[in-house]
């Protein structure tokens, strides 16, 4: 289990700017954001902050695929054997 803390979900500076993350950092944070949201154990305001963060991360990751910044030179994750192992 990862011990990386991605953000507190509150305040304007709770998360690092998405632009400062590399592909792997953005992907790992998006996975964690989804897990947190799936738990459903926070209030609406905090959930909304995590949802918005997830949207920003997903947009960045989609852009990385278009620029070839993803592992495998922009291949779809289902074609990336390392990605499949992590799932």
FIKOLZA-1660 file (N, C-alpha, C; in steps of 0.1 Angstrom, whole numbers, plus 5000, padded with zeros to 4 digits):
% residues 87
   i   px   py   pz ch aa at
   1 5008 4988 5000  A  X  N
   1 5000 5000 5000  A  X CA
   1 5009 5012 5000  A  X  C
   2 5005 5022 4992  A  X  N
   2 5013 5034 4991  A  X CA
   2 5011 5043 5004  A  X  C
   3 5022 5049 5007  A  X  N
   3 5022 5059 5019  A  X CA
   3 5023 5073 5014  A  X  C
   4 5022 5075 5001  A  X  N
   4 5023 5089 4996  A  X CA
   4 5010 5096 4999  A  X  C
   5 5011 5108 5004  A  X  N
   5 4999 5117 5007  A  X CA
   5 4998 5127 4995  A  X  C
   6 4986 5127 4989  A  X  N
   6 4984 5135 4977  A  X CA
   6 4978 5148 4980  A  X  C
   7 4971 5150 4991  A  X  N
   7 4965 5162 4994  A  X CA
   7 4955 5161 5005  A  X  C
   8 4951 5172 5011  A  X  N
   8 4942 5171 5022  A  X CA
   8 4927 5173 5018  A  X  C
   9 4925 5177 5005  A  X  N
   9 4912 5179 5000  A  X CA
   9 4905 5192 5005  A  X  C
  10 4913 5200 5012  A  X  N
  10 4907 5213 5017  A  X CA
  10 4917 5224 5014  A  X  C
  11 4912 5236 5013  A  X  N
  11 4921 5248 5011  A  X CA
  11 4925 5249 4997  A  X  C
  12 4930 5261 4993  A  X  N
  12 4934 5263 4979  A  X CA
  12 4947 5256 4975  A  X  C
  13 4955 5254 4985  A  X  N
  13 4968 5248 4982  A  X CA
  13 4969 5233 4987  A  X  C
  14 4958 5226 4987  A  X  N
  14 4958 5213 4993  A  X CA
  14 4966 5203 4984  A  X  C
  15 4967 5206 4971  A  X  N
  15 4973 5197 4961  A  X CA
  15 4984 5205 4954  A  X  C
  16 4994 5197 4950  A  X  N
  16 5005 5203 4941  A  X CA
  16 4998 5206 4928  A  X  C
  17 5003 5216 4921  A  X  N
  17 4997 5220 4907  A  X CA
  17 4999 5207 4898  A  X  C
  18 4988 5204 4891  A  X  N
  18 4988 5193 4882  A  X CA
  18 5000 5194 4872  A  X  C
  19 5003 5206 4867  A  X  N
  19 5013 5209 4857  A  X CA
  19 5027 5204 4863  A  X  C
  20 5029 5204 4876  A  X  N
  20 5042 5200 4881  A  X CA
  20 5044 5185 4882  A  X  C
  21 5033 5177 4879  A  X  N
  21 5034 5163 4880  A  X CA
  21 5039 5156 4867  A  X  C
  22 5047 5146 4868  A  X  N
  22 5050 5138 4856  A  X CA
  22 5039 5128 4854  A  X  C
  23 5039 5120 4843  A  X  N
  23 5029 5111 4840  A  X CA
  23 5026 5101 4851  A  X  C
  24 5036 5095 4856  A  X  N
  24 5034 5085 4867  A  X CA
  24 5028 5090 4879  A  X  C
  25 5033 5102 4883  A  X  N
  25 5027 5109 4895  A  X CA
  25 5013 5112 4893  A  X  C
  26 5009 5117 4882  A  X  N
  26 4995 5121 4879  A  X CA
  26 4986 5108 4879  A  X  C
  27 4991 5097 4873  A  X  N
  27 4984 5085 4872  A  X CA
  27 4982 5079 4886  A  X  C
  28 4992 5079 4894  A  X  N
  28 4991 5073 4908  A  X CA
  28 4982 5082 4916  A  X  C
  29 4982 5095 4915  A  X  N
  29 4973 5103 4922  A  X CA
  29 4959 5101 4918  A  X  C
  30 4956 5100 4905  A  X  N
  30 4943 5098 4900  A  X CA
  30 4937 5085 4906  A  X  C
  31 4945 5074 4906  A  X  N
  31 4941 5062 4912  A  X CA
  31 4937 5063 4926  A  X  C
  32 4945 5071 4934  A  X  N
  32 4942 5073 4948  A  X CA
  32 4930 5082 4950  A  X  C
  33 4928 5092 4941  A  X  N
  33 4916 5100 4942  A  X CA
  33 4903 5092 4940  A  X  C
  34 4904 5083 4930  A  X  N
  34 4892 5074 4927  A  X CA
  34 4889 5065 4940  A  X  C
  35 4900 5060 4946  A  X  N
  35 4898 5051 4958  A  X CA
  35 4891 5060 4969  A  X  C
  36 4896 5072 4971  A  X  N
  36 4891 5080 4981  A  X CA
  36 4876 5083 4979  A  X  C
  37 4873 5087 4967  A  X  N
  37 4859 5090 4963  A  X CA
  37 4850 5078 4965  A  X  C
  38 4855 5066 4961  A  X  N
  38 4847 5054 4962  A  X CA
  38 4844 5051 4977  A  X  C
  39 4852 5055 4986  A  X  N
  39 4849 5052 5000  A  X CA
  39 4836 5060 5005  A  X  C
  40 4834 5072 4999  A  X  N
  40 4822 5080 5002  A  X CA
  40 4821 5084 5016  A  X  C
  41 4833 5086 5023  A  X  N
  41 4832 5090 5037  A  X CA
  41 4835 5104 5040  A  X  C
  42 4833 5113 5031  A  X  N
  42 4836 5127 5033  A  X CA
  42 4823 5135 5029  A  X  C
  43 4823 5148 5033  A  X  N
  43 4812 5157 5030  A  X CA
  43 4812 5161 5015  A  X  C
  44 4802 5167 5012  A  X  N
  44 4800 5171 4998  A  X CA
  44 4811 5181 4993  A  X  C
  45 4815 5191 5001  A  X  N
  45 4825 5200 4997  A  X CA
  45 4838 5194 4994  A  X  C
  46 4842 5185 5004  A  X  N
  46 4855 5178 5002  A  X CA
  46 4855 5168 4990  A  X  C
  47 4843 5161 4989  A  X  N
  47 4842 5152 4977  A  X CA
  47 4843 5160 4964  A  X  C
  48 4837 5172 4964  A  X  N
  48 4838 5180 4952  A  X CA
  48 4852 5184 4948  A  X  C
  49 4860 5187 4958  A  X  N
  49 4874 5191 4956  A  X CA
  49 4881 5179 4950  A  X  C
  50 4879 5167 4956  A  X  N
  50 4886 5155 4950  A  X CA
  50 4881 5152 4936  A  X  C
  51 4868 5154 4934  A  X  N
  51 4863 5152 4920  A  X CA
  51 4869 5161 4910  A  X  C
  52 4870 5174 4914  A  X  N
  52 4876 5184 4905  A  X CA
  52 4891 5180 4903  A  X  C
  53 4898 5176 4913  A  X  N
  53 4912 5172 4912  A  X CA
  53 4913 5160 4902  A  X  C
  54 4904 5150 4904  A  X  N
  54 4904 5139 4895  A  X CA
  54 4902 5143 4880  A  X  C
  55 4893 5152 4878  A  X  N
  55 4890 5157 4864  A  X CA
  55 4903 5164 4859  A  X  C
  56 4910 5172 4867  A  X  N
  56 4922 5178 4862  A  X CA
  56 4933 5168 4859  A  X  C
  57 4934 5158 4867  A  X  N
  57 4944 5148 4865  A  X CA
  57 4941 5140 4852  A  X  C
  58 4928 5136 4851  A  X  N
  58 4924 5129 4839  A  X CA
  58 4927 5137 4826  A  X  C
  59 4924 5150 4826  A  X  N
  59 4927 5158 4815  A  X CA
  59 4942 5159 4812  A  X  C
  60 4950 5160 4822  A  X  N
  60 4964 5160 4820  A  X CA
  60 4969 5147 4814  A  X  C
  61 4964 5136 4819  A  X  N
  61 4968 5123 4814  A  X CA
  61 4964 5120 4800  A  X  C
  62 4952 5125 4796  A  X  N
  62 4947 5124 4782  A  X CA
  62 4956 5132 4773  A  X  C
  63 4961 5144 4778  A  X  N
  63 4970 5152 4770  A  X CA
  63 4983 5145 4769  A  X  C
  64 4988 5138 4779  A  X  N
  64 5001 5131 4779  A  X CA
  64 5001 5120 4768  A  X  C
  65 4989 5113 4767  A  X  N
  65 4988 5103 4756  A  X CA
  65 4990 5109 4742  A  X  C
  66 4984 5121 4741  A  X  N
  66 4984 5127 4728  A  X CA
  66 4998 5132 4724  A  X  C
  67 5006 5136 4735  A  X  N
  67 5020 5141 4732  A  X CA
  67 5030 5130 4733  A  X  C
  68 5025 5117 4735  A  X  N
  68 5035 5106 4736  A  X CA
  68 5042 5106 4749  A  X  C
  69 5037 5113 4760  A  X  N
  69 5043 5113 4773  A  X CA
  69 5041 5101 4781  A  X  C
  70 5031 5093 4777  A  X  N
  70 5028 5081 4785  A  X CA
  70 5038 5070 4782  A  X  C
  71 5039 5060 4791  A  X  N
  71 5048 5049 4789  A  X CA
  71 5043 5042 4776  A  X  C
  72 5053 5038 4768  A  X  N
  72 5050 5031 4755  A  X CA
  72 5048 5041 4744  A  X  C
  73 5052 5054 4746  A  X  N
  73 5050 5064 4736  A  X CA
  73 5036 5068 4733  A  X  C
  74 5027 5067 4742  A  X  N
  74 5014 5072 4740  A  X CA
  74 5004 5061 4737  A  X  C
  75 5008 5048 4739  A  X  N
  75 4999 5037 4737  A  X CA
  75 4987 5037 4747  A  X  C
  76 4977 5031 4744  A  X  N
  76 4965 5030 4753  A  X CA
  76 4969 5021 4764  A  X  C
  77 4965 5023 4777  A  X  N
  77 4969 5015 4788  A  X CA
  77 4967 5001 4786  A  X  C
  78 4957 4996 4779  A  X  N
  78 4954 4982 4778  A  X CA
  78 4965 4975 4770  A  X  C
  79 4973 4983 4763  A  X  N
  79 4984 4977 4755  A  X CA
  79 4997 4978 4763  A  X  C
  80 4997 4984 4775  A  X  N
  80 5009 4985 4783  A  X CA
  80 5009 4974 4794  A  X  C
  81 5018 4964 4792  A  X  N
  81 5018 4953 4801  A  X CA
  81 5020 4957 4816  A  X  C
  82 5028 4967 4818  A  X  N
  82 5031 4971 4832  A  X CA
  82 5018 4977 4838  A  X  C
  83 5010 4985 4830  A  X  N
  83 4998 4990 4835  A  X CA
  83 4988 4979 4838  A  X  C
  84 4987 4969 4830  A  X  N
  84 4978 4958 4832  A  X CA
  84 4982 4950 4845  A  X  C
  85 4995 4949 4848  A  X  N
  85 4999 4942 4860  A  X CA
  85 4995 4949 4872  A  X  C
  86 4995 4963 4872  A  X  N
  86 4991 4971 4883  A  X CA
  86 4976 4970 4886  A  X  C
  87 4968 4968 4876  A  X  N
  87 4954 4968 4877  A  X CA
  87 4950 4955 4884  A  X  C
% end
